[in-house]
Amino acid sequence: MNSSAFRFASVGWQRAVRVVAWVGLVSVILSARAADAPPLAGTSPLVGERDFSTEMRASFRRFFQTQIDASIPTRPARWARDFSSRAAYEKSIEPNRERLRTMTGIVDARIKSGAPELIATVDRSDVVADTTAYTVRSVRWPVFAGVWAEGLLLEPKGLPVARVVSLPEADQTPEMIAGLAPGVPRESRFAARLAAAGCQVLVPVLINRSDEFSGNPDILMTNETHREWIYRQAFEMGRHIIGYEVQKVLAAVDWFAQRNASGPRLPVGVAGYGEGGLLALYSGAIDPRIDAVLVSGYFDSRQGIADEPIYRNIFGLLTEFGDAELASLVAPRPLVIEHSVVPTIDGPPAVRAPRRASGAPGRIATPPFERVQRESERVRSFFSGPGKIAPTVTLIAGERGSPVPFGSDRALKTFLRDLGVDTARFDRAVAPADSVTRPSAETAVTERQRRQLDELVTFTQSLMRVSSGVRERYWAEAKPTSAATWPAAAAKYRDAMWDNLVGRYPMPTIPPNARTRQIADKPKFIVYEVLLDVTPDVFAWGTLLVPKDLRPGEKRPVVVCQHGLEGVPADVITDDRASPAFRIYQGFATRLAERGFITYAPHNFYRGGNEFRQLQRLAHPMKKTLFAVTTVQHAQMLKWLSALDFVDPKRIGFYGLSYGGNTAMRVPALLEQYACVIASGDFNEWVLKNVTNEHVHSMIFHNVYEVFEFNLGHTFNHAEMAALIAPRPFMVERGHDDGVGRDEWVAAEFAKVRRLYAKLGIPERATIEFFNGPHQIHGVGTYEFLHRHLNWPEPGR
């Protein structure tokens, strides 16, 4: 663990910390281990030398993968489809649509307005191109406060036969699929081909995968794609890059609906390729005003979504939706699935100096036809029962299932037929040539991308700035009248944090089956390595320090001492003053054991660099986080500790630094057995720290992509998490030079905690200690806090 490793994602620091962790572990194991020493009384022997940290990550991976594998057969419980009529079906799936809107952050009211605005200057006409079949104009249309969609409007000569939103791949511009710029084969310029067939076509700009503007040039630039740059900020605020761009599509559909209401009703369609195909599928699933949908280069099983780019990560998606379930929201309206070659994506852009390497890994590749076919067949399986509703799904592929070029004749003609359009005009239309009336300047295209990105950043940052008031309204029902009544008042919020933020698994039902071995015999205590069963897939590992002066029948307090990022239990135990681990942790588990406490140092998941971060990707689709499993591990650990005949189960405290402090804000908020809690080097204005683009400490600049929690900003900042710890004693330890944040952030957030404890009539139970030092255990006021609230006398008293 190290402050720079967690807070600034310094590659050098992370490497150093990994070395420190293993050196610390080896030093403890080799220190006075007695080969023939018995295990802790009442436990089985722990034998063999194993890398439990690596094994734990592997166990988490198996555990999460099992949940994902089981998701498909469990999804029907979330659905209550009524096939008796189309109206009944639409009504029956509306709760699913609403949950999808929430998952993707489609929660902001769109601006209702008239036609799109033309974009022109005194030197530049809005008309980009004029052909014999259609005119192309540069336009924009409002979406919500301060956010506009921009792109092209292709108006056919004569009355249109349909209205279509055409969505390019993220790294394509509207001009490419409109035939106004190179980069797309002539036959795949589907926006132009639809316009030539008589459709009125809107083509929005999508946020692309460049990293050109990902960062703040006054602070730090990153190699995150523009899509990830938006995703990180939006996710914390209950929004999503997918939701933002679906809103742009639906704002176009709003205009189409207005046109249809004031004139002849024309069919409305959405067609997209690649990332545009994703948006087409989600838009069609959410909005029944869309009459037909064409998805090219996207439809697939989403069981491997954890390996896709992080900007496709949707919290809870696989509990209810794969692509087949999304298609069932489109049904019975027609859906065309085109199995086309997908642009290959393998990780974020290469790092360019002086950018920070913070982009998350993620791959996109063309899926095998058999997998796409199976997913499309799953759509039909939902409608196998009696009723009047049946899906219209057309899967288009080449010979023997080979992928076709996107925007193929077959796909576009099927799409037009599904819209009720005569395809004779399409057959006569000529694919647009490369020459255009007015090619778009590269600088204009780049500036347009910058505008689109900046608008979403500004909107998301504005959500963060007013989020405190949203949280106050969210917590309005919890009235702090007294310490006695507070647990009941806070109970529903604890449930909400557990179910909607952390993720809830059942508590362990198997016995701990503790295996232990003595690994050190110190003058004042004995050190045991401990292994506990938690579930059939998951175990807990840690180190127990037992004072030697325990009297027969005595029950003492326990302090759980939690390491931070890239740490192992040995780091909080080592008393080697020359080691980096000691400089950070000050051997606080050892110091407390010397003071007479029983201490226990559990191992937590956050070790192994991006290997553990990818585990969060596996957890999220099932509406879980890594802390969901950690909470279960701690529950089993508390169960085992409580059963030891020398432990007082009512006097177990928690003390964690950095990511261990992060743990302190979450696990004890859920597990009420922890009698008191200390968060060191972590407590913060956490929402600001995770979302702001105006400070170098912000997580959006660093390789910590696992820390973002969906909609945290509107539900639980650190003060609200501390409110779930109340009325139990709570303390913050903060070094003035700690890179975790700024004193002002910490103090302001703690003021909310102090106010709550005062209103509950227990102000003395909320404590903060500032010290003149860095990101480390200070061990002064915190030790006194533990002695006082765990009712154990200080040395010499």
Disulfide bonds with the S-S distance in Angstrom:
none
